[in-house]
Amino acid sequence: MNNVKRSNGTLLGVAAALLLSGCNGGGGASIPGGPGQVGGKQAYVQIELLSRPAVKEVFEEFVDHQVTNAAEPYNDPTLQGQIVSFTDALRPPNAQVGSDYGKALASVLYPNVYLVNLASTSKASYLGYETNGATGGTFGGRDINDDVVDISLGALFGNTLSKLGLQPEDNEENNCLSSDNVAQAPSQSKTATFPYLPVPH
């Protein structure tokens, strides 16, 4: 596990706090929600945790978003349970086929961070680490061309988990909701050179 790194919305909060503290001489305490002093050291407050697209937005009740924003991503008191309960309401556990879709999906989408395996030499692939390379590579993270919303919707409403061998087929797919039906335009494809992003248009 030493090679596995987590990335989440905390980094954005830290970067913003550093920028703001530089603007006011480093005091920081005068910035609401910004950095302050704890034990003589600079401390930062996480103001938003938003990592994987569509996870909080789909599964978590809005009144609990602030709870998640202030929680460690791997010790969240609401999100994991709400992934299970939301999914079980749509796709109840089925003992006959051995499926527990909510539990399986929570094991993939929680914690709400991008996991990467720095020992892997394969390409970046959304949910690649969590599914042992079933989505294209074991490195994890996300590739610029990964359609993460479609992958997430397919996991919830489609047959993505059964295709990956993570869950038996339960025949409870909803094909109308398993994709956002928005294709990537060729002009949005990544380039061959750093920073790999297409020219803005």
C-alpha positions as CSV (number, residue, x, y, z in Angstrom):
1,M,0.0,0.0,0.0
2,N,3.0,2.3,0.3
3,N,2.8,3.0,-3.4
4,V,-0.8,4.0,-3.4
5,K,-1.4,7.7,-3.2
6,R,-4.7,9.5,-2.6
7,S,-5.8,12.7,-4.3
8,N,-8.9,14.7,-3.4
9,G,-10.4,18.1,-3.0
10,T,-8.2,18.9,0.0
11,L,-5.4,19.8,-2.4
12,L,-7.5,22.5,-3.9
13,G,-8.3,23.9,-0.5
14,V,-4.7,23.9,0.5
15,A,-3.6,25.6,-2.7
16,A,-6.3,28.3,-2.3
17,A,-5.4,28.8,1.3
18,L,-1.7,29.2,0.5
19,L,-2.5,31.8,-2.2
20,L,-4.8,33.7,0.1
21,S,-2.3,33.6,3.0
22,G,0.3,35.1,0.7
23,C,-2.0,38.0,-0.1
24,N,-2.4,39.1,3.5
25,G,1.1,38.7,4.8
26,G,0.7,35.1,6.0
27,G,-1.6,35.8,9.0
28,G,-4.5,33.9,7.4
29,A,-6.7,34.1,10.5
30,S,-8.6,37.1,8.9
31,I,-9.8,35.0,6.0
32,P,-13.1,33.3,6.8
33,G,-12.7,29.6,6.3
34,G,-9.0,30.1,5.5
35,P,-5.8,29.2,7.2
36,G,-5.2,29.8,10.9
37,Q,-2.7,29.0,13.6
38,V,-2.8,25.7,15.5
39,G,-0.1,24.9,17.9
40,G,2.2,27.5,16.4
41,K,1.9,26.0,12.9
42,Q,-0.1,27.1,9.9
43,A,-3.4,25.0,9.6
44,Y,-5.9,24.9,6.7
45,V,-9.6,24.1,6.7
46,Q,-10.9,21.9,4.0
47,I,-13.9,23.8,2.6
48,E,-15.0,21.3,-0.2
49,L,-14.3,17.7,-0.9
50,L,-15.2,16.9,-4.5
51,S,-13.1,14.2,-6.1
52,R,-14.8,11.7,-8.3
53,P,-17.4,13.3,-10.6
54,A,-21.1,12.3,-9.9
55,V,-20.4,10.5,-6.6
56,K,-21.5,13.1,-4.1
57,E,-24.0,14.6,-6.6
58,V,-25.8,11.3,-7.2
59,F,-25.6,9.4,-3.9
60,E,-25.4,11.9,-1.0
61,E,-28.3,13.9,0.3
62,F,-27.6,17.6,-0.1
63,V,-28.0,18.3,3.6
64,D,-25.0,15.9,4.2
65,H,-22.7,17.6,1.8
66,Q,-21.2,19.9,4.4
67,V,-20.5,16.8,6.6
68,T,-18.5,15.3,3.8
69,N,-16.8,18.5,3.1
70,A,-15.3,18.6,6.6
71,A,-14.6,14.9,6.8
72,E,-11.5,12.8,6.0
73,P,-12.4,11.2,2.6
74,Y,-11.6,7.7,4.0
75,N,-13.5,8.3,7.3
76,D,-16.7,9.8,6.0
77,P,-19.8,9.2,8.3
78,T,-22.4,9.6,5.5
79,L,-21.2,8.9,2.0
80,Q,-20.4,5.2,2.1
81,G,-23.7,4.3,3.7
82,Q,-25.7,6.5,1.3
83,I,-24.0,4.9,-1.7
84,V,-25.2,1.5,-0.4
85,S,-28.8,2.7,0.6
86,F,-29.3,4.6,-2.7
87,T,-28.2,1.7,-4.8
88,D,-30.0,-1.0,-2.8
89,A,-33.3,1.0,-3.3
90,L,-32.7,0.7,-7.1
91,R,-31.1,-2.7,-7.2
92,P,-32.1,-4.7,-4.0
93,P,-29.6,-7.4,-2.9
94,N,-30.6,-10.7,-4.6
95,A,-29.5,-13.8,-2.7
96,Q,-30.6,-16.1,-5.5
97,V,-27.9,-14.7,-7.9
98,G,-25.6,-13.7,-5.0
99,S,-25.7,-10.0,-5.8
100,D,-25.3,-7.1,-3.4
101,Y,-24.9,-4.2,-5.8
102,G,-24.9,-1.5,-3.2
103,K,-22.1,-3.0,-1.2
104,A,-20.1,-3.8,-4.4
105,L,-20.5,-0.3,-5.8
106,A,-19.5,1.3,-2.4
107,S,-16.3,-0.8,-2.4
108,V,-15.4,0.7,-5.8
109,L,-16.5,4.4,-5.2
110,Y,-15.5,4.8,-1.6
111,P,-13.4,6.5,-0.4
112,N,-14.2,9.4,-2.7
113,V,-10.6,9.9,-3.9
114,Y,-8.5,9.0,-6.9
115,L,-6.3,6.1,-6.1
116,V,-3.1,5.5,-8.0
117,N,-0.5,2.8,-7.9
118,L,2.9,4.3,-8.4
119,A,4.5,0.9,-8.9
120,S,2.4,0.3,-12.0
121,T,3.8,1.1,-15.4
122,S,0.4,0.9,-17.1
123,K,-1.6,3.9,-18.4
124,A,-3.9,5.9,-16.2
125,S,-7.4,4.6,-16.2
126,Y,-10.4,5.8,-14.2
127,L,-11.2,3.1,-11.5
128,G,-8.3,1.1,-12.8
129,Y,-6.7,0.6,-9.4
130,E,-10.0,-0.3,-7.7
131,T,-10.9,-2.9,-10.4
132,N,-7.4,-4.3,-10.8
133,G,-7.0,-3.0,-14.3
134,A,-10.5,-4.0,-15.6
135,T,-11.1,-0.5,-16.9
136,G,-7.9,-0.3,-19.0
137,G,-4.9,-0.1,-16.7
138,T,-3.8,-0.7,-13.0
139,F,-2.3,2.7,-12.4
140,G,-5.6,4.3,-11.6
141,G,-6.3,8.0,-11.5
142,R,-7.9,9.1,-14.7
143,D,-6.8,9.6,-18.3
144,I,-7.7,12.9,-20.0
145,N,-9.9,10.9,-22.4
146,D,-11.7,8.9,-19.7
147,D,-15.5,9.5,-19.8
148,V,-15.8,9.3,-16.0
149,V,-19.4,10.3,-15.8
150,D,-20.4,7.6,-18.3
151,I,-18.3,5.1,-16.3
152,S,-19.9,6.1,-13.0
153,L,-23.5,6.0,-14.5
154,G,-22.7,2.7,-16.1
155,A,-21.6,1.3,-12.7
156,L,-24.8,2.5,-11.0
157,F,-27.5,2.0,-13.6
158,G,-25.8,-0.3,-16.2
159,N,-24.0,-3.6,-16.2
160,T,-20.5,-2.3,-15.7
161,L,-19.8,-4.1,-12.4
162,S,-21.0,-7.5,-13.9
163,K,-18.8,-6.9,-17.0
164,L,-15.8,-6.3,-14.7
165,G,-16.6,-9.5,-12.8
166,L,-17.2,-7.6,-9.6
167,Q,-20.8,-8.6,-9.3
168,P,-23.1,-11.2,-10.7
169,E,-25.5,-10.1,-13.4
170,D,-28.8,-9.0,-11.7
171,N,-30.7,-7.9,-14.9
172,E,-31.7,-4.7,-13.2
173,E,-30.1,-2.3,-15.7
174,N,-31.7,0.9,-16.7
175,N,-30.3,1.7,-20.1
176,C,-31.9,5.1,-20.2
177,L,-29.8,6.3,-17.3
178,S,-26.5,4.3,-17.8
179,S,-25.0,7.0,-20.0
180,D,-25.1,10.8,-20.3
181,N,-25.3,10.2,-24.1
182,V,-22.8,13.0,-24.7
183,A,-19.9,11.9,-26.9
184,Q,-16.5,13.4,-26.8
185,A,-15.8,15.6,-29.8
186,P,-12.5,14.8,-31.7
187,S,-11.3,18.3,-30.9
188,Q,-11.3,17.4,-27.2
189,S,-9.0,14.4,-27.5
190,K,-5.6,14.7,-25.8
191,T,-2.5,15.5,-27.6
192,A,0.8,13.6,-27.8
193,T,2.9,16.2,-25.9
194,F,2.7,17.7,-22.5
195,P,0.4,19.0,-21.1
196,Y,-1.6,16.7,-23.4
197,L,-4.6,19.0,-23.4
198,P,-6.1,20.2,-26.7
199,V,-5.9,23.9,-27.6
200,P,-8.8,25.8,-26.0
201,H,-11.6,26.7,-28.4
